[in-house]
Amino acid sequence: MTDELSIEAFFGASERYDPADVSEIPDDVREDINATLQTIESIDD
Amino acid sequence: MKRRTVLSAFGALAAGGAVTMGTGAFTATSADRQFSVSVADDSTAFLGLGPAPGPNGAYADGSDDGELELDFTEDNENVGTGIAGGSGINSNATTHFKDVFEIQNQGTQTVRVTVTPVGFFEADNGNALLVLLIPPRWAIDKGNLTELKLDVGESARFGVIAASSRDFPPGLAINDELTITAEAL
């Protein structure tokens, strides 16, 4: 079971993208996605 | 989805069967038996891959050649049947599609299913288009988002999160492949 769903967890698990590339994701998009992931977590819990 | 992925999954199941057959007491025997193997559509194969039940299953378009394809574009052949229309996700928005596709263990053994990658993105001059495949938490094996453990008959339904930044040029898209493999435990 994952402790927390986050955008970093998804790209880290895939072992496909360089962390430097992932850092290109704009902060507002990152925040929106992480907020959505937290919503999913709360639904599943 | 690459066809070879399904074939490798079938190969793993076949190897397990061979070990079981080796436990008999005969030194040698010979008999002719009919042996049949067929290739099924993704939805009916031992590793079942298909749209999830419900309206968002229409984004998993397997109607062309029987192979699972996630299609959030105007090319999706379910437009007019399961999908009313539209040609893509909104810009400057994050959209969650629950229960888009499912992976079902239709074989005879518990399997570890690996789905990779579970994140895709394109970046362009500070803008980004992202897609995440959301596995069901109950099926995640050992905390790794790419690995699921499915008992016989179990189905794991995946959701999708798609997000685009404000100024992402219209028409740019992600066209990629995901690899799904299964290994008997």
gemmi code that builds the backbone of each chain (N, CA, C; Angstrom):
import gemmi

chains = {
    "A": [
        ("MET", (0.834, -1.196, 0.000), (0.000, 0.000, 0.000), (0.868, 1.245, 0.000)),
        ("THR", (0.555, 2.200, -0.837), (1.337, 3.422, -0.847), (0.961, 4.281, 0.351)),
        ("ASP", (1.945, 4.979, 0.891), (1.667, 5.870, 2.005), (0.907, 7.098, 1.525)),
        ("GLU", (1.281, 7.565, 0.333), (0.662, 8.783, -0.165), (0.730, 8.806, -1.685)),
        ("LEU", (-0.363, 9.150, -2.306), (-0.348, 9.299, -3.752), (0.109, 10.719, -4.079)),
        ("SER", (1.142, 10.822, -4.898), (1.629, 12.129, -5.315), (2.180, 11.993, -6.722)),
        ("ILE", (2.328, 13.104, -7.391), (2.842, 13.068, -8.751), (4.265, 12.516, -8.776)),
        ("GLU", (5.018, 12.782, -7.732), (6.385, 12.270, -7.672), (6.380, 10.738, -7.572)),
        ("ALA", (5.415, 10.196, -6.850), (5.332, 8.739, -6.704), (5.063, 8.076, -8.050)),
        ("PHE", (4.230, 8.696, -8.869), (3.905, 8.109, -10.169), (5.109, 8.105, -11.090)),
        ("PHE", (5.798, 9.216, -11.183), (6.927, 9.269, -12.096), (8.144, 8.549, -11.529)),
        ("GLY", (8.255, 8.495, -10.227), (9.346, 7.741, -9.634), (9.178, 6.248, -9.849)),
        ("ALA", (7.938, 5.771, -9.762), (7.676, 4.346, -9.928), (7.910, 3.901, -11.358)),
        ("SER", (7.692, 4.797, -12.307), (7.786, 4.411, -13.711), (9.233, 4.210, -14.157)),
        ("GLU", (10.179, 4.832, -13.473), (11.596, 4.719, -13.831), (11.828, 5.040, -15.300)),
        ("ARG", (11.100, 5.970, -15.791), (11.198, 6.283, -17.209), (11.660, 7.723, -17.430)),
        ("TYR", (11.282, 8.585, -16.536), (11.594, 9.994, -16.712), (12.725, 10.410, -15.776)),
        ("ASP", (13.556, 11.267, -16.291), (14.594, 11.863, -15.470), (13.940, 12.845, -14.499)),
        ("PRO", (14.344, 12.821, -13.244), (13.751, 13.770, -12.286), (13.848, 15.211, -12.763)),
        ("ALA", (14.902, 15.524, -13.508), (15.047, 16.889, -14.015), (13.952, 17.224, -15.023)),
        ("ASP", (13.553, 16.223, -15.814), (12.468, 16.449, -16.772), (11.150, 16.690, -16.051)),
        ("VAL", (10.915, 15.885, -15.015), (9.667, 16.016, -14.271), (9.578, 17.382, -13.592)),
        ("SER", (10.725, 17.947, -13.297), (10.713, 19.263, -12.653), (10.187, 20.355, -13.579)),
        ("GLU", (10.054, 20.036, -14.880), (9.492, 21.012, -15.826), (7.993, 21.201, -15.644)),
        ("ILE", (7.371, 20.297, -14.910), (5.928, 20.420, -14.707), (5.652, 21.683, -13.900)),
        ("PRO", (4.844, 22.575, -14.426), (4.565, 23.830, -13.710), (3.973, 23.570, -12.326)),
        ("ASP", (4.280, 24.453, -11.410), (3.835, 24.268, -10.031), (2.312, 24.209, -9.911)),
        ("ASP", (1.602, 25.024, -10.709), (0.147, 25.020, -10.560), (-0.453, 23.691, -11.015)),
        ("VAL", (0.130, 23.108, -12.068), (-0.350, 21.806, -12.530), (-0.036, 20.741, -11.483)),
        ("ARG", (1.161, 20.803, -10.946), (1.563, 19.841, -9.910), (0.624, 19.922, -8.705)),
        ("GLU", (0.313, 21.136, -8.298), (-0.561, 21.300, -7.139), (-1.964, 20.783, -7.426)),
        ("ASP", (-2.468, 21.051, -8.642), (-3.809, 20.572, -9.001), (-3.872, 19.050, -8.988)),
        ("ILE", (-2.860, 18.429, -9.577), (-2.858, 16.970, -9.647), (-2.723, 16.364, -8.259)),
        ("ASN", (-1.822, 16.889, -7.472), (-1.667, 16.337, -6.121), (-2.944, 16.518, -5.300)),
        ("ALA", (-3.629, 17.638, -5.496), (-4.901, 17.842, -4.793), (-5.931, 16.810, -5.260)),
        ("THR", (-5.943, 16.523, -6.554), (-6.880, 15.520, -7.077), (-6.541, 14.138, -6.536)),
        ("LEU", (-5.252, 13.845, -6.461), (-4.838, 12.547, -5.920), (-5.243, 12.403, -4.464)),
        ("GLN", (-5.153, 13.472, -3.720), (-5.570, 13.411, -2.323), (-7.069, 13.171, -2.216)),
        ("THR", (-7.825, 13.724, -3.147), (-9.265, 13.474, -3.170), (-9.547, 12.000, -3.406)),
        ("ILE", (-8.801, 11.414, -4.328), (-8.980, 9.988, -4.607), (-8.654, 9.177, -3.364)),
        ("GLU", (-7.577, 9.535, -2.703), (-7.202, 8.811, -1.479), (-8.314, 8.871, -0.439)),
        ("SER", (-8.897, 10.035, -0.283), (-9.915, 10.174, 0.746), (-11.164, 9.365, 0.386)),
        ("ILE", (-11.455, 9.283, -0.920), (-12.596, 8.474, -1.354), (-12.334, 7.003, -1.076)),
        ("ASP", (-11.107, 6.552, -1.437), (-10.774, 5.141, -1.256), (-10.731, 4.750, 0.211)),
        ("ASP", (-10.281, 5.688, 1.043), (-10.183, 5.358, 2.462), (-11.564, 5.276, 3.098)),
    ],
    "B": [
        ("MET", (-1.174, -1.268, -26.419), (-0.678, -2.503, -25.821), (-0.040, -3.371, -26.895)),
        ("LYS", (1.139, -3.846, -26.609), (1.825, -4.671, -27.576), (1.342, -6.110, -27.456)),
        ("ARG", (1.141, -6.729, -28.591), (0.690, -8.104, -28.579), (1.695, -9.011, -27.873)),
        ("ARG", (2.989, -8.727, -28.012), (3.984, -9.590, -27.392), (3.831, -9.637, -25.874)),
        ("THR", (3.247, -8.618, -25.311), (3.048, -8.601, -23.872), (2.065, -9.686, -23.461)),
        ("VAL", (1.008, -9.808, -24.207), (0.024, -10.846, -23.918), (0.639, -12.217, -24.121)),
        ("LEU", (1.437, -12.352, -25.167), (2.065, -13.638, -25.428), (3.026, -14.020, -24.311)),
        ("SER", (3.761, -13.058, -23.782), (4.690, -13.383, -22.705), (3.930, -13.774, -21.448)),
        ("ALA", (2.799, -13.160, -21.222), (1.971, -13.536, -20.074), (1.487, -14.965, -20.221)),
        ("PHE", (1.068, -15.319, -21.428), (0.615, -16.686, -21.666), (1.765, -17.663, -21.462)),
        ("GLY", (2.960, -17.264, -21.892), (4.122, -18.117, -21.722), (4.408, -18.424, -20.263)),
        ("ALA", (4.221, -17.445, -19.413), (4.455, -17.656, -17.988), (3.475, -18.664, -17.415)),
        ("LEU", (2.240, -18.584, -17.837), (1.247, -19.542, -17.373), (1.570, -20.941, -17.875)),
        ("ALA", (2.007, -21.049, -19.112), (2.330, -22.354, -19.675), (3.502, -22.981, -18.951)),
        ("ALA", (4.504, -22.187, -18.557), (5.666, -22.709, -17.848), (5.251, -23.308, -16.511)),
        ("GLY", (4.325, -22.707, -15.817), (3.844, -23.233, -14.552), (3.199, -24.592, -14.723)),
        ("GLY", (2.479, -24.752, -15.797), (1.840, -26.039, -16.079), (2.861, -27.133, -16.305)),
        ("ALA", (3.960, -26.822, -16.967), (4.984, -27.818, -17.261), (5.622, -28.348, -15.984)),
        ("VAL", (5.843, -27.528, -15.005), (6.426, -27.972, -13.736), (5.493, -28.947, -13.048)),
        ("THR", (4.252, -28.704, -13.051), (3.282, -29.600, -12.418), (3.286, -30.965, -13.080)),
        ("MET", (3.392, -30.987, -14.377), (3.381, -32.257, -15.097), (4.622, -33.081, -14.802)),
        ("GLY", (5.708, -32.500, -14.321), (6.956, -33.205, -14.083), (6.988, -33.995, -12.782)),
        ("THR", (5.929, -34.018, -12.020), (5.950, -34.680, -10.718), (5.523, -36.146, -10.777)),
        ("GLY", (5.194, -36.666, -11.942), (4.736, -38.055, -12.034), (5.878, -39.047, -11.866)),
        ("ALA", (5.559, -40.350, -11.703), (6.572, -41.363, -11.418), (7.102, -42.048, -12.672)),
        ("PHE", (6.557, -41.780, -13.829), (7.003, -42.455, -15.041), (8.380, -41.991, -15.465)),
        ("THR", (9.186, -42.938, -15.937), (10.478, -42.577, -16.513), (10.269, -42.014, -17.901)),
        ("ALA", (9.439, -42.693, -18.646), (9.166, -42.198, -19.985), (7.805, -42.691, -20.416)),
        ("THR", (7.123, -41.901, -21.131), (5.856, -42.301, -21.720), (5.613, -41.460, -22.932)),
        ("SER", (4.789, -41.951, -23.774), (4.502, -41.219, -24.992), (3.042, -41.365, -25.342)),
        ("ALA", (2.441, -40.303, -25.653), (1.040, -40.354, -26.062), (0.760, -39.152, -26.935)),
        ("ASP", (-0.123, -39.359, -27.856), (-0.505, -38.250, -28.715), (-1.740, -37.577, -28.142)),
        ("ARG", (-1.665, -36.309, -28.040), (-2.799, -35.531, -27.558), (-2.972, -34.322, -28.460)),
        ("GLN", (-4.175, -33.941, -28.528), (-4.416, -32.726, -29.302), (-4.013, -31.519, -28.487)),
        ("PHE", (-3.374, -30.588, -29.116), (-2.894, -29.394, -28.434), (-3.392, -28.175, -29.184)),
        ("SER", (-4.136, -27.362, -28.516), (-4.705, -26.207, -29.188), (-4.366, -24.929, -28.442)),
        ("VAL", (-3.934, -23.962, -29.155), (-3.681, -22.637, -28.603), (-4.344, -21.626, -29.501)),
        ("SER", (-5.040, -20.723, -28.908), (-5.626, -19.661, -29.712), (-5.316, -18.319, -29.084)),
        ("VAL", (-5.318, -17.315, -29.903), (-5.098, -15.947, -29.441), (-6.455, -15.260, -29.341)),
        ("ALA", (-6.717, -14.718, -28.175), (-8.019, -14.083, -27.943), (-7.895, -12.569, -27.978)),
        ("ASP", (-9.014, -11.919, -28.146), (-9.041, -10.474, -27.943), (-8.597, -10.180, -26.510)),
        ("ASP", (-8.107, -8.971, -26.314), (-7.619, -8.618, -24.982), (-8.653, -8.848, -23.893)),
        ("SER", (-9.919, -8.595, -24.198), (-10.950, -8.661, -23.163), (-11.248, -10.076, -22.712)),
        ("THR", (-10.936, -11.070, -23.558), (-11.279, -12.450, -23.212), (-10.050, -13.322, -22.994)),
        ("ALA", (-8.853, -12.746, -23.052), (-7.626, -13.520, -22.847), (-7.468, -13.886, -21.380)),
        ("PHE", (-6.485, -14.759, -21.073), (-6.244, -15.149, -19.679), (-5.912, -13.932, -18.831)),
        ("LEU", (-5.175, -12.990, -19.411), (-4.985, -11.686, -18.776), (-5.959, -10.746, -19.476)),
        ("GLY", (-7.123, -10.599, -18.889), (-8.170, -9.815, -19.543), (-7.890, -8.323, -19.460)),
        ("LEU", (-7.899, -7.658, -20.590), (-7.696, -6.214, -20.658), (-8.872, -5.625, -21.415)),
        ("GLY", (-9.606, -4.750, -20.766), (-10.759, -4.203, -21.464), (-11.313, -2.982, -20.768)),
        ("PRO", (-12.328, -2.389, -21.365), (-12.968, -1.225, -20.754), (-13.604, -1.603, -19.421)),
        ("ALA", (-13.565, -0.682, -18.477), (-14.262, -0.900, -17.220), (-15.756, -0.727, -17.450)),
        ("PRO", (-16.574, -1.421, -16.647), (-18.015, -1.192, -16.751), (-18.330, 0.264, -16.383)),
        ("GLY", (-19.312, 0.820, -16.994), (-19.670, 2.205, -16.687), (-19.315, 3.134, -17.825)),
        ("PRO", (-19.772, 4.372, -17.718), (-19.633, 5.308, -18.842), (-18.192, 5.630, -19.223)),
        ("ASN", (-17.262, 5.704, -18.267), (-15.888, 6.054, -18.613), (-15.149, 4.931, -19.324)),
        ("GLY", (-15.729, 3.751, -19.344), (-15.145, 2.663, -20.122), (-15.114, 2.976, -21.611)),
        ("ALA", (-15.890, 3.932, -22.035), (-15.904, 4.308, -23.448), (-14.582, 4.931, -23.898)),
        ("TYR", (-13.800, 5.420, -22.939), (-12.492, 5.972, -23.311), (-11.463, 4.876, -23.550)),
        ("ALA", (-11.770, 3.659, -23.166), (-10.910, 2.518, -23.475), (-11.488, 1.874, -24.722)),
        ("ASP", (-10.918, 2.217, -25.829), (-11.495, 1.856, -27.123), (-10.803, 0.622, -27.674)),
        ("GLY", (-11.448, -0.509, -27.565), (-10.855, -1.734, -28.098), (-11.613, -2.258, -29.298)),
        ("SER", (-12.401, -1.388, -29.892), (-13.299, -1.862, -30.954), (-12.614, -2.038, -32.291)),
        ("ASP", (-11.414, -1.491, -32.453), (-10.761, -1.539, -33.758), (-10.198, -2.926, -34.058)),
        ("ASP", (-9.300, -3.411, -33.207), (-8.680, -4.713, -33.462), (-8.716, -5.630, -32.244)),
        ("GLY", (-9.511, -5.284, -31.256), (-9.620, -6.115, -30.066), (-8.564, -5.841, -29.031)),
        ("GLU", (-7.585, -5.001, -29.331), (-6.545, -4.664, -28.364), (-6.918, -3.384, -27.627)),
        ("LEU", (-6.657, -3.390, -26.331), (-7.001, -2.237, -25.499), (-6.272, -0.986, -25.976)),
        ("GLU", (-6.983, 0.102, -26.076), (-6.384, 1.385, -26.439), (-7.107, 2.475, -25.664)),
        ("LEU", (-6.338, 3.268, -24.957), (-6.927, 4.404, -24.237), (-6.912, 5.596, -25.173)),
        ("ASP", (-8.057, 6.145, -25.437), (-8.144, 7.196, -26.455), (-9.034, 8.330, -25.956)),
        ("PHE", (-8.388, 9.446, -25.651), (-9.111, 10.629, -25.182), (-9.078, 11.698, -26.273)),
        ("THR", (-9.191, 11.276, -27.519), (-9.159, 12.210, -28.642), (-10.417, 12.025, -29.488)),
        ("GLU", (-10.510, 12.850, -30.523), (-11.658, 12.744, -31.425), (-11.619, 11.467, -32.264)),
        ("ASP", (-10.496, 10.751, -32.228), (-10.379, 9.505, -32.998), (-11.021, 8.321, -32.297)),
        ("ASN", (-11.426, 8.490, -31.049), (-12.056, 7.394, -30.315), (-13.318, 6.947, -31.053)),
        ("GLU", (-13.380, 5.660, -31.353), (-14.497, 5.151, -32.145), (-15.783, 5.004, -31.349)),
        ("ASN", (-15.732, 5.293, -30.064), (-16.963, 5.269, -29.274), (-17.711, 6.599, -29.308)),
        ("VAL", (-17.144, 7.601, -30.000), (-17.863, 8.864, -30.149), (-19.168, 8.574, -30.895)),
        ("GLY", (-20.243, 9.015, -30.295), (-21.542, 8.742, -30.900), (-22.240, 7.560, -30.269)),
        ("THR", (-21.489, 6.734, -29.575), (-22.118, 5.614, -28.863), (-21.944, 5.836, -27.358)),
        ("GLY", (-20.729, 5.624, -26.860), (-20.508, 5.847, -25.428), (-20.108, 7.272, -25.108)),
        ("ILE", (-19.556, 7.978, -26.081), (-19.084, 9.341, -25.863), (-19.882, 10.277, -26.750)),
        ("ALA", (-20.379, 11.347, -26.142), (-21.241, 12.254, -26.902), (-20.460, 13.060, -27.936)),
        ("GLY", (-19.225, 13.362, -27.672), (-18.442, 14.173, -28.601), (-17.244, 14.747, -27.900)),
        ("GLY", (-16.703, 15.842, -28.412), (-15.503, 16.430, -27.840), (-14.277, 15.874, -28.506)),
        ("SER", (-13.210, 16.653, -28.449), (-12.005, 16.233, -29.156), (-10.776, 16.204, -28.259)),
        ("GLY", (-10.961, 16.378, -26.956), (-9.811, 16.314, -26.076), (-10.130, 16.892, -24.714)),
        ("ILE", (-9.130, 16.832, -23.839), (-9.336, 17.367, -22.489), (-9.242, 18.890, -22.513)),
        ("ASN", (-9.724, 19.514, -21.450), (-9.656, 20.971, -21.339), (-8.225, 21.417, -21.041)),
        ("SER", (-7.867, 22.589, -21.576), (-6.599, 23.182, -21.162), (-6.815, 23.873, -19.819)),
        ("ASN", (-5.714, 24.075, -19.113), (-5.766, 24.722, -17.799), (-6.772, 24.036, -16.877)),
        ("ALA", (-6.734, 22.724, -16.872), (-7.677, 21.962, -16.048), (-7.089, 20.609, -15.690)),
        ("THR", (-7.581, 20.073, -14.610), (-7.230, 18.713, -14.206), (-8.515, 17.894, -14.189)),
        ("THR", (-8.514, 16.803, -14.929), (-9.724, 16.000, -15.086), (-9.468, 14.586, -14.590)),
        ("HIS", (-10.372, 14.106, -13.763), (-10.268, 12.745, -13.233), (-11.342, 11.874, -13.884)),
        ("PHE", (-10.917, 10.828, -14.563), (-11.829, 9.854, -15.145), (-11.743, 8.591, -14.276)),
        ("LYS", (-12.792, 8.282, -13.575), (-12.791, 7.097, -12.723), (-13.176, 5.859, -13.541)),
        ("ASP", (-12.562, 4.729, -13.232), (-12.918, 3.442, -13.840), (-12.933, 3.512, -15.368)),
        ("VAL", (-11.747, 3.598, -15.962), (-11.631, 3.668, -17.422), (-11.374, 2.280, -18.023)),
        ("PHE", (-10.393, 1.574, -17.471), (-10.130, 0.235, -18.006), (-9.866, -0.727, -16.853)),
        ("GLU", (-9.932, -2.011, -17.158), (-9.709, -2.987, -16.109), (-8.813, -4.112, -16.603)),
        ("ILE", (-8.081, -4.641, -15.652), (-7.239, -5.810, -15.894), (-7.801, -6.928, -15.038)),
        ("GLN", (-8.102, -8.054, -15.670), (-8.719, -9.156, -14.933), (-7.873, -10.407, -15.062)),
        ("ASN", (-7.674, -11.072, -13.938), (-6.969, -12.351, -13.944), (-7.976, -13.441, -14.296)),
        ("GLN", (-7.955, -13.849, -15.537), (-8.868, -14.885, -16.008), (-8.146, -16.218, -16.183)),
        ("GLY", (-6.969, -16.315, -15.546), (-6.206, -17.553, -15.590), (-6.509, -18.425, -14.389)),
        ("THR", (-5.538, -19.250, -13.987), (-5.768, -20.229, -12.925), (-4.887, -20.008, -11.701)),
        ("GLN", (-4.035, -18.968, -11.729), (-3.129, -18.726, -10.610), (-3.130, -17.245, -10.251)),
        ("THR", (-2.784, -16.959, -8.991), (-2.562, -15.564, -8.589), (-1.387, -15.009, -9.391)),
        ("VAL", (-1.514, -13.780, -9.834), (-0.462, -13.193, -10.665), (-0.061, -11.826, -10.133)),
        ("ARG", (1.188, -11.463, -10.413), (1.645, -10.095, -10.217), (1.615, -9.418, -11.578)),
        ("VAL", (0.836, -8.372, -11.670), (0.689, -7.634, -12.923), (1.502, -6.349, -12.819)),
        ("THR", (2.313, -6.110, -13.822), (3.099, -4.879, -13.868), (2.586, -4.001, -15.000)),
        ("VAL", (2.283, -2.781, -14.670), (1.818, -1.802, -15.648), (2.816, -0.651, -15.643)),
        ("THR", (3.442, -0.406, -16.773), (4.443, 0.658, -16.790), (4.510, 1.310, -18.164)),
        ("PRO", (4.667, 2.624, -18.213), (4.683, 3.533, -17.077), (3.259, 3.854, -16.621)),
        ("VAL", (3.137, 4.437, -15.442), (1.829, 4.894, -14.970), (1.722, 6.414, -15.037)),
        ("GLY", (2.779, 7.049, -15.532), (2.746, 8.501, -15.723), (3.340, 8.873, -17.067)),
        ("PHE", (2.700, 9.788, -17.757), (3.175, 10.276, -19.051), (3.124, 11.800, -19.018)),
        ("PHE", (4.091, 12.441, -19.674), (3.934, 13.876, -19.806), (4.730, 14.423, -20.980)),
        ("GLU", (4.259, 15.517, -21.485), (4.954, 16.295, -22.501), (5.106, 17.704, -21.951)),
        ("ALA", (6.293, 18.242, -22.088), (6.533, 19.607, -21.632), (7.014, 20.438, -22.811)),
        ("ASP", (6.582, 21.688, -22.824), (6.934, 22.556, -23.938), (6.962, 24.001, -23.445)),
        ("ASN", (8.154, 24.543, -23.361), (8.308, 25.944, -22.972), (7.543, 26.291, -21.691)),
        ("GLY", (7.713, 25.489, -20.702), (7.088, 25.781, -19.419), (5.657, 25.322, -19.285)),
        ("ASN", (5.110, 24.732, -20.321), (3.763, 24.178, -20.237), (3.847, 22.661, -20.206)),
        ("ALA", (2.796, 22.029, -19.759), (2.860, 20.581, -19.618), (1.502, 19.940, -19.843)),
        ("LEU", (1.546, 18.765, -20.401), (0.378, 17.904, -20.544), (0.721, 16.594, -19.855)),
        ("LEU", (-0.099, 16.190, -18.908), (0.201, 14.996, -18.115), (-0.962, 14.019, -18.114)),
        ("VAL", (-0.611, 12.755, -18.053), (-1.609, 11.707, -17.876), (-1.079, 10.733, -16.827)),
        ("LEU", (-1.889, 10.447, -15.839), (-1.534, 9.454, -14.820), (-2.557, 8.325, -14.855)),
        ("LEU", (-2.083, 7.097, -14.760), (-2.970, 5.941, -14.656), (-3.094, 5.591, -13.174)),
        ("ILE", (-4.313, 5.585, -12.679), (-4.549, 5.440, -11.240), (-4.989, 4.006, -10.923)),
        ("PRO", (-4.107, 3.226, -10.307), (-4.492, 1.856, -9.958), (-5.361, 1.840, -8.709)),
        ("PRO", (-6.138, 0.786, -8.523), (-6.903, 0.679, -7.262), (-5.950, 0.384, -6.112)),
        ("ARG", (-6.119, 1.106, -5.006), (-5.178, 0.970, -3.890), (-5.161, -0.445, -3.318)),
        ("TRP", (-6.307, -1.133, -3.340), (-6.360, -2.445, -2.721), (-5.477, -3.458, -3.445)),
        ("ALA", (-5.203, -3.199, -4.729), (-4.452, -4.182, -5.514), (-2.962, -3.880, -5.585)),
        ("ILE", (-2.539, -2.706, -5.108), (-1.129, -2.316, -5.211), (-0.282, -3.252, -4.353)),
        ("ASP", (0.762, -3.804, -4.984), (1.595, -4.791, -4.311), (2.874, -4.148, -3.790)),
        ("LYS", (3.134, -4.270, -2.521), (4.379, -3.805, -1.897), (4.636, -2.320, -2.097)),
        ("GLY", (3.593, -1.535, -2.180), (3.752, -0.091, -2.245), (4.223, 0.455, -3.569)),
        ("ASN", (4.393, -0.406, -4.570), (4.851, 0.052, -5.878), (3.645, 0.296, -6.778)),
        ("LEU", (3.487, 1.522, -7.236), (2.310, 1.878, -8.032), (2.214, 1.118, -9.347)),
        ("THR", (3.319, 0.550, -9.800), (3.291, -0.150, -11.096), (2.976, -1.635, -10.950)),
        ("GLU", (2.895, -2.140, -9.720), (2.710, -3.581, -9.538), (1.430, -3.885, -8.767)),
        ("LEU", (0.662, -4.803, -9.320), (-0.588, -5.221, -8.697), (-0.550, -6.724, -8.453)),
        ("LYS", (-1.259, -7.160, -7.446), (-1.402, -8.586, -7.186), (-2.876, -8.934, -7.352)),
        ("LEU", (-3.131, -9.851, -8.269), (-4.522, -10.213, -8.561), (-4.724, -11.706, -8.368)),
        ("ASP", (-5.672, -12.063, -7.524), (-6.058, -13.456, -7.386), (-6.915, -13.860, -8.586)),
        ("VAL", (-7.133, -15.139, -8.699), (-7.930, -15.643, -9.813), (-9.316, -15.001, -9.799)),
        ("GLY", (-9.703, -14.443, -10.906), (-11.018, -13.837, -11.046), (-11.094, -12.385, -10.630)),
        ("GLU", (-10.048, -11.862, -10.004), (-10.088, -10.469, -9.560), (-9.856, -9.506, -10.727)),
        ("SER", (-10.486, -8.344, -10.612), (-10.329, -7.301, -11.619), (-9.848, -6.021, -10.945)),
        ("ALA", (-8.880, -5.371, -11.560), (-8.387, -4.079, -11.075), (-8.814, -3.009, -12.064)),
        ("ARG", (-9.604, -2.067, -11.583), (-10.082, -0.990, -12.454), (-9.210, 0.240, -12.282)),
        ("PHE", (-8.709, 0.748, -13.384), (-7.837, 1.918, -13.393), (-8.619, 3.167, -13.757)),
        ("GLY", (-8.300, 4.251, -13.063), (-8.772, 5.561, -13.461), (-7.665, 6.301, -14.195)),
        ("VAL", (-7.993, 7.464, -14.693), (-7.021, 8.292, -15.418), (-7.170, 9.734, -14.936)),
        ("ILE", (-6.048, 10.373, -14.662), (-6.039, 11.815, -14.416), (-5.291, 12.469, -15.569)),
        ("ALA", (-5.913, 13.431, -16.188), (-5.275, 14.171, -17.280), (-5.267, 15.645, -16.904)),
        ("ALA", (-4.144, 16.297, -17.129), (-4.031, 17.711, -16.769), (-3.237, 18.455, -17.823)),
        ("SER", (-3.653, 19.683, -18.069), (-2.951, 20.531, -19.019), (-2.775, 21.906, -18.407)),
        ("SER", (-1.630, 22.497, -18.662), (-1.398, 23.849, -18.155), (-2.093, 24.867, -19.055)),
        ("ARG", (-2.044, 26.114, -18.625), (-2.886, 27.159, -19.213), (-2.650, 27.394, -20.701)),
        ("ASP", (-1.402, 27.469, -21.106), (-1.109, 27.903, -22.466), (-0.635, 26.782, -23.378)),
        ("PHE", (-0.974, 25.568, -23.020), (-0.489, 24.462, -23.836), (-1.106, 24.541, -25.223)),
        ("PRO", (-0.280, 24.523, -26.265), (-0.812, 24.701, -27.612), (-1.827, 23.619, -27.964)),
        ("PRO", (-2.993, 23.987, -28.473), (-4.001, 22.999, -28.871), (-3.443, 22.063, -29.942)),
        ("GLY", (-3.863, 20.856, -29.917), (-3.442, 19.900, -30.930), (-2.266, 19.042, -30.513)),
        ("LEU", (-1.488, 19.503, -29.535), (-0.401, 18.656, -29.064), (-0.990, 17.525, -28.226)),
        ("ALA", (-0.374, 16.381, -28.317), (-0.963, 15.210, -27.678), (0.125, 14.277, -27.181)),
        ("ILE", (-0.275, 13.338, -26.392), (0.606, 12.250, -25.965), (0.167, 10.992, -26.700)),
        ("ASN", (1.064, 10.457, -27.479), (0.830, 9.169, -28.132), (1.922, 8.223, -27.672)),
        ("ASP", (1.567, 7.269, -26.876), (2.583, 6.429, -26.264), (2.011, 5.032, -26.038)),
        ("GLU", (2.822, 4.186, -25.480), (2.387, 2.827, -25.199), (2.639, 2.501, -23.736)),
        ("LEU", (1.781, 1.672, -23.181), (2.058, 1.130, -21.863), (2.235, -0.367, -22.013)),
        ("THR", (3.059, -0.904, -21.164), (3.341, -2.332, -21.200), (2.722, -3.003, -19.981)),
        ("ILE", (1.966, -4.036, -20.225), (1.309, -4.774, -19.151), (1.805, -6.220, -19.182)),
        ("THR", (2.389, -6.651, -18.101), (2.869, -8.036, -18.035), (2.290, -8.716, -16.800)),
        ("ALA", (2.230, -10.026, -16.845), (1.735, -10.787, -15.705), (2.641, -11.963, -15.445)),
        ("GLU", (2.909, -12.192, -14.166), (3.772, -13.304, -13.762), (3.068, -14.089, -12.665)),
        ("ALA", (3.001, -15.389, -12.833), (2.363, -16.227, -11.819), (3.177, -16.224, -10.535)),
        ("LEU", (2.488, -16.142, -9.399), (3.185, -16.136, -8.104), (3.206, -17.543, -7.495)),
    ],
}
model = gemmi.Model(1)
for chain_id, residues in chains.items():
    chain = gemmi.Chain(chain_id)
    for i, (resn, *xyz) in enumerate(residues, 1):
        res = gemmi.Residue()
        res.name, res.seqid = resn, gemmi.SeqId(i, " ")
        for name, pos in zip(("N", "CA", "C"), xyz):
            atom = gemmi.Atom()
            atom.name, atom.element = name, gemmi.Element(name[0])
            atom.pos, atom.b_iso = gemmi.Position(*pos), 0.0
            res.add_atom(atom)
        chain.add_residue(res)
    model.add_chain(chain)
structure = gemmi.Structure()
structure.add_model(model)
structure.setup_entities()
